[in-house]
């Protein structure tokens, strides 16, 4: 008989859709790790997610990089199975998948629409199914989806992106209604405006950064965005926010 005390269950957060070190996913990883949660950094490109995990380690946090195609049901389930097989409790899952790729509607093939739908919506469906099974058993958990201005309205050249993001918003509301009495907080965050990160700043050989600066707002600050995700996580069932709309002060409604 062992006289050692049982090890304490470790709370962890799973952030899916992490790319560049200067991006929403990475910023959220750093914010949750700062508070002592173990962070699973999940994304398509191992070099990028490994770099984010390494940065967290240098700051005294704990992080594990997990290469993941969030559109693959087997890979998504493998991620959650890996975590639950250890003495860890998932308390937060953040879905941050999907890029706003423009296209001319009449020249957009069906394969492009399928690609965008799988990225923006199907991945969220797969992630939510795996995480909600765990949250239901725990009777506790926070699931946050990252949306965009296209969640609310369509813009020229973004029909495919709007299709996925608007569907995701409706889906998140439906899940919130289903699980609000089971201790599960489901939230949707609309990112309306250019983000001051690598995706914008390095787009079109630096023209993205110029466009962000000439709009007069400077763009959405990554740390400020991450702070709002952490705020949602801290909320108690007595008062839950379902949707946040984050935008620079000059962004059009």
C-alpha positions in Angstrom: 0.0 0.0 0.0 1.4 3.4 -1.0 1.6 6.1 1.6 2.0 8.8 -1.0 -1.0 11.3 -1.1 -3.0 11.2 -4.3 -1.8 13.7 -6.9 -3.9 16.8 -7.3 -6.0 17.1 -10.5 -4.5 19.7 -12.8 -6.8 22.2 -14.4 -6.0 22.9 -18.1 -7.1 25.0 -21.0 -7.2 23.8 -24.6 -6.7 26.5 -27.3 -7.4 25.2 -30.8 -6.4 27.2 -33.8 -3.1 28.6 -32.6 -0.8 29.9 -35.3 1.8 32.7 -35.2 3.3 33.9 -32.0 1.6 37.2 -32.6 -2.0 36.0 -33.0 -5.2 35.7 -31.0 -4.7 32.0 -30.2 -1.1 32.5 -28.9 -2.2 35.6 -26.8 -5.0 33.5 -25.2 -2.5 30.7 -24.5 -0.2 33.1 -22.7 -3.1 34.7 -20.7 -4.4 31.4 -19.4 -0.9 30.0 -18.6 -0.1 33.2 -16.7 -2.9 32.2 -14.2 -1.4 28.8 -13.6 -3.4 26.6 -16.0 -1.7 24.1 -18.1 -2.3 25.0 -21.7 -2.6 22.7 -24.7 -1.5 24.7 -27.7 -3.2 23.1 -30.7 -2.7 24.1 -34.3 -1.8 22.8 -37.8 1.9 23.9 -37.9 4.1 22.2 -35.3 6.9 24.8 -35.6 4.5 27.6 -34.7 2.7 25.9 -31.8 6.0 24.6 -30.4 7.3 28.2 -30.5 4.3 29.4 -28.5 4.7 26.6 -26.0 8.4 27.4 -25.6 7.6 31.1 -24.9 5.2 30.0 -22.2 7.8 27.8 -20.6 10.3 30.6 -20.5 7.8 32.7 -18.5 7.3 29.9 -15.9 4.1 28.5 -17.4 3.3 25.0 -18.5 2.2 24.2 -22.1 2.1 21.3 -24.4 2.1 21.7 -28.2 -0.3 19.4 -30.0 -0.4 19.3 -33.8 -4.0 19.2 -34.9 -6.2 19.4 -38.0 -9.4 20.5 -36.3 -11.4 19.4 -39.3 -10.4 15.8 -38.7 -12.7 14.0 -36.2 -10.1 11.4 -35.3 -7.4 14.0 -34.6 -9.8 16.1 -32.5 -10.9 13.1 -30.4 -7.3 12.0 -30.0 -6.5 15.4 -28.5 -9.2 15.1 -25.8 -8.5 11.4 -25.2 -4.9 12.2 -24.6 -5.8 14.9 -22.0 -8.4 12.9 -20.2 -6.1 9.8 -19.9 -3.9 11.9 -17.6 -4.8 13.3 -14.2 -6.0 16.6 -15.7 -9.3 18.4 -15.8 -10.3 20.5 -18.9 -11.9 23.7 -17.6 -11.7 25.8 -20.8 -11.8 25.1 -24.5 -11.3 27.9 -27.0 -12.1 27.4 -30.7 -10.2 29.9 -32.7 -10.2 28.3 -36.2 -10.9 29.9 -39.6 -9.3 32.5 -41.8 -11.2 35.2 -43.8 -10.1 34.4 -47.3 -11.7 36.7 -49.9 -13.1 35.4 -53.3 -15.2 36.6 -56.2 -18.5 34.8 -55.8 -19.2 33.8 -59.4 -15.7 32.6 -59.7 -15.7 30.6 -56.4 -15.7 26.8 -57.0 -17.7 24.5 -54.7 -14.4 23.2 -53.3 -13.6 26.6 -51.9 -17.0 26.9 -50.2 -16.5 23.4 -48.7 -13.0 24.4 -47.5 -14.3 27.5 -45.8 -17.3 25.7 -44.2 -15.1 23.0 -42.9 -12.6 25.5 -41.4 -15.1 27.9 -39.9 -18.0 25.6 -38.8 -17.3 21.9 -39.1 -14.2 22.2 -36.9 -16.3 24.0 -34.2 -18.9 21.2 -34.4 -16.2 18.5 -33.9 -14.5 20.4 -31.0 -17.7 21.2 -29.2 -18.9 17.6 -29.4 -15.7 16.3 -27.8 -15.5 19.0 -25.2 -19.1 19.0 -24.2 -19.1 15.3 -23.4 -16.4 16.0 -20.9 -18.0 19.2 -19.5 -21.3 17.3 -19.0 -19.6 14.7 -16.9 -17.8 17.3 -14.9 -20.9 19.6 -14.7 -18.4 22.4 -15.3 -16.6 24.0 -18.2 -16.2 27.1 -20.5 -16.4 26.8 -24.3 -15.6 30.0 -26.2 -15.9 30.4 -30.0 -14.1 33.2 -31.9 -16.3 34.9 -34.4 -15.9 37.9 -36.8 -17.8 40.8 -38.2 -19.0 38.3 -40.8 -20.9 36.5 -38.0 -23.3 39.5 -38.1 -23.3 40.7 -41.7 -21.9 39.8 -45.1 -19.4 42.0 -46.9 -18.3 41.9 -50.6 -15.9 39.1 -51.5 -16.5 37.2 -48.2 -19.6 35.2 -49.0 -18.0 31.9 -48.0 -16.5 33.2 -44.8 -19.9 34.7 -43.8 -21.6 31.4 -44.5 -19.4 29.6 -41.9 -19.1 32.4 -39.3 -22.9 33.2 -39.2 -23.7 29.6 -38.9 -21.2 29.3 -36.0 -22.9 32.2 -34.2 -26.3 30.6 -34.4 -24.9 27.2 -33.4 -23.2 28.8 -30.3 -26.4 30.4 -29.2 -28.2 27.0 -29.6 -25.6 25.3 -27.5 -25.8 27.9 -24.8 -29.5 27.4 -24.5 -29.0 23.6 -24.3 -26.3 23.6 -21.6 -26.8 26.7 -19.5 -28.4 24.7 -16.7 -25.6 22.2 -16.6 -22.8 24.4 -15.3 -21.4 24.9 -18.8 -20.6 28.4 -20.0 -20.7 28.8 -23.8 -19.7 32.2 -25.3 -19.2 33.7 -28.7 -16.6 36.5 -29.2 -17.0 38.7 -32.3 -13.7 40.2 -33.5 -14.8 43.2 -35.6 -11.8 44.9 -37.1 -8.2 44.4 -38.0 -6.1 42.7 -35.3 -2.6 44.0 -34.6 -1.0 40.6 -35.3 1.1 38.7 -37.8 -1.8 37.7 -40.1 -2.7 41.3 -40.8 0.8 42.9 -40.5 2.5 40.5 -42.8 -0.3 40.2 -45.4 0.5 41.3 -49.0 4.2 42.0 -48.2 3.4 44.4 -45.4 0.4 46.2 -47.1 -1.8 44.8 -44.4 0.0 46.6 -41.7 -0.2 49.8 -43.7 -4.0 49.4 -44.2 -4.3 48.8 -40.4 -2.4 52.0 -39.5 -4.2 54.2 -42.1 -7.6 53.3 -40.7 -6.7 55.4 -37.7 -7.6 52.9 -35.0 -4.3 51.0 -34.8 -6.2 47.7 -34.8 -7.3 45.4 -32.0 -4.7 44.8 -29.3 -3.9 41.1 -28.9 -3.4 41.3 -25.1 -6.7 43.2 -24.7 -8.5 40.5 -26.7 -7.0 37.7 -24.5 -8.0 39.6 -21.4 -11.6 39.5 -22.5 -11.4 35.7 -23.0 -10.0 35.3 -19.5 -12.8 37.5 -18.1 -15.4 35.2 -19.7 -13.7 32.2 -18.1 -13.9 33.8 -14.7 -17.6 34.5 -14.8 -19.9 32.6 -12.4 -23.2 31.0 -13.4 -25.1 33.9 -11.6 -24.2 36.2 -14.5 -22.9 34.8 -17.8 -22.1 36.7 -20.9 -23.0 34.8 -24.1 -21.6 37.2 -26.7 -18.9 39.9 -26.7 -18.4 42.3 -29.6 -14.8 43.6 -29.6 -13.9 46.4 -32.0 -11.7 49.5 -32.3 -13.5 52.6 -31.3 -13.7 53.8 -35.0 -15.0 50.5 -36.4 -18.4 50.8 -38.1 -21.3 48.9 -36.6 
